Amino acid sequence: MAKKKASSKQEPSFEQSLDQLEAIIDRIESGEVGLEQCLGEYEQGVKLIAHCRKVLEKAESRIAKLTTDAGGKLRVESDSGDGSADDDSD
């Protein structure tokens, strides 16, 4: 079985997804779409929400790794799990 190649379609940014979601909400709330299209729009909205949550979780994880040392310098904790932090001082 051949390996599945990475999708050539780039995922939209958080902001683009949010804009698309707001447009979907506006169309549904305005009543300008029929039931079938409304269901399709709703489905797309759910996918956009999932994408936005994933992006936010990644950002939250990155922020959680940021710490400051005793001198007030910003440090990024390593992913090694040993409690050590990467020092970015020169």
SEBATOR-584238 format. One record per residue (C-alpha): residue number from 1; residue in one letter; x, y, z. Coordinates in nm, 3 decimals. Layout:
N
+-----+------+---------+---------+---------+
:  nr : rest :      px :      py :      pz :
+-----+------+---------+---------+---------+
: NUM :    a :       X :       Y :       Z :
...
+-----+------+---------+---------+---------+
END
This chain:
90
+-----+------+---------+---------+---------+
:  nr : rest :      px :      py :      pz :
+-----+------+---------+---------+---------+
:   1 :    m :   0.000 :   0.000 :   0.000 :
:   2 :    a :   0.137 :   0.341 :  -0.097 :
:   3 :    k :   0.207 :   0.597 :   0.170 :
:   4 :    k :  -0.047 :   0.877 :   0.181 :
:   5 :    k :   0.117 :   1.204 :   0.079 :
:   6 :    a :   0.067 :   1.516 :   0.287 :
:   7 :    s :  -0.218 :   1.726 :   0.161 :
:   8 :    s :  -0.106 :   1.992 :  -0.082 :
:   9 :    k :  -0.388 :   2.213 :   0.046 :
:  10 :    q :  -0.254 :   2.439 :   0.318 :
:  11 :    e :  -0.473 :   2.480 :   0.626 :
:  12 :    p :  -0.619 :   2.827 :   0.670 :
:  13 :    s :  -0.482 :   3.052 :   0.941 :
:  14 :    f :  -0.672 :   3.098 :   1.265 :
:  15 :    e :  -0.790 :   3.439 :   1.148 :
:  16 :    q :  -0.906 :   3.306 :   0.811 :
:  17 :    s :  -1.096 :   3.025 :   0.981 :
:  18 :    l :  -1.259 :   3.269 :   1.220 :
:  19 :    d :  -1.361 :   3.496 :   0.931 :
:  20 :    q :  -1.511 :   3.201 :   0.743 :
:  21 :    l :  -1.697 :   3.091 :   1.055 :
:  22 :    e :  -1.841 :   3.438 :   1.109 :
:  23 :    a :  -1.955 :   3.447 :   0.745 :
:  24 :    i :  -2.126 :   3.109 :   0.785 :
:  25 :    i :  -2.303 :   3.228 :   1.100 :
:  26 :    d :  -2.419 :   3.544 :   0.922 :
:  27 :    r :  -2.557 :   3.343 :   0.626 :
:  28 :    i :  -2.738 :   3.096 :   0.850 :
:  29 :    e :  -2.882 :   3.364 :   1.078 :
:  30 :    s :  -2.997 :   3.578 :   0.785 :
:  31 :    g :  -3.204 :   3.293 :   0.645 :
:  32 :    e :  -3.052 :   3.338 :   0.299 :
:  33 :    v :  -2.968 :   2.966 :   0.270 :
:  34 :    g :  -3.203 :   2.672 :   0.239 :
:  35 :    l :  -3.209 :   2.374 :   0.474 :
:  36 :    e :  -2.970 :   2.156 :   0.274 :
:  37 :    q :  -2.717 :   2.435 :   0.232 :
:  38 :    c :  -2.765 :   2.531 :   0.597 :
:  39 :    l :  -2.668 :   2.178 :   0.703 :
:  40 :    g :  -2.360 :   2.191 :   0.480 :
:  41 :    e :  -2.265 :   2.530 :   0.620 :
:  42 :    y :  -2.315 :   2.402 :   0.974 :
:  43 :    e :  -2.092 :   2.103 :   0.901 :
:  44 :    q :  -1.821 :   2.332 :   0.762 :
:  45 :    g :  -1.857 :   2.553 :   1.070 :
:  46 :    v :  -1.799 :   2.256 :   1.301 :
:  47 :    k :  -1.479 :   2.173 :   1.110 :
:  48 :    l :  -1.362 :   2.534 :   1.135 :
:  49 :    i :  -1.429 :   2.537 :   1.511 :
:  50 :    a :  -1.226 :   2.218 :   1.552 :
:  51 :    h :  -0.940 :   2.373 :   1.354 :
:  52 :    c :  -0.951 :   2.692 :   1.564 :
:  53 :    r :  -0.948 :   2.490 :   1.887 :
:  54 :    k :  -0.646 :   2.293 :   1.765 :
:  55 :    v :  -0.458 :   2.613 :   1.683 :
:  56 :    l :  -0.549 :   2.763 :   2.022 :
:  57 :    e :  -0.439 :   2.448 :   2.207 :
:  58 :    k :  -0.101 :   2.457 :   2.032 :
:  59 :    a :  -0.058 :   2.824 :   2.119 :
:  60 :    e :  -0.161 :   2.759 :   2.478 :
:  61 :    s :   0.093 :   2.479 :   2.503 :
:  62 :    r :   0.370 :   2.703 :   2.370 :
:  63 :    i :   0.278 :   2.981 :   2.611 :
:  64 :    a :   0.274 :   2.735 :   2.904 :
:  65 :    k :   0.636 :   2.646 :   2.825 :
:  66 :    l :   0.751 :   3.007 :   2.855 :
:  67 :    t :   0.896 :   3.098 :   3.192 :
:  68 :    t :   1.111 :   3.371 :   3.337 :
:  69 :    d :   1.423 :   3.304 :   3.538 :
:  70 :    a :   1.527 :   3.481 :   3.859 :
:  71 :    g :   1.686 :   3.761 :   3.655 :
:  72 :    g :   1.362 :   3.824 :   3.467 :
:  73 :    k :   1.493 :   3.675 :   3.141 :
:  74 :    l :   1.249 :   3.482 :   2.927 :
:  75 :    r :   1.326 :   3.112 :   2.896 :
:  76 :    v :   1.157 :   2.829 :   2.710 :
:  77 :    e :   1.122 :   2.500 :   2.894 :
:  78 :    s :   1.255 :   2.201 :   2.706 :
:  79 :    d :   1.032 :   1.910 :   2.605 :
:  80 :    s :   1.273 :   1.660 :   2.762 :
:  81 :    g :   1.052 :   1.626 :   3.067 :
:  82 :    d :   1.346 :   1.645 :   3.305 :
:  83 :    g :   1.245 :   1.987 :   3.436 :
:  84 :    s :   1.542 :   2.163 :   3.281 :
:  85 :    a :   1.501 :   2.472 :   3.069 :
:  86 :    d :   1.683 :   2.584 :   2.757 :
:  87 :    d :   1.888 :   2.896 :   2.831 :
:  88 :    d :   1.889 :   3.150 :   2.550 :
:  89 :    s :   2.163 :   3.367 :   2.701 :
:  90 :    d :   2.481 :   3.428 :   2.500 :
+-----+------+---------+---------+---------+
END
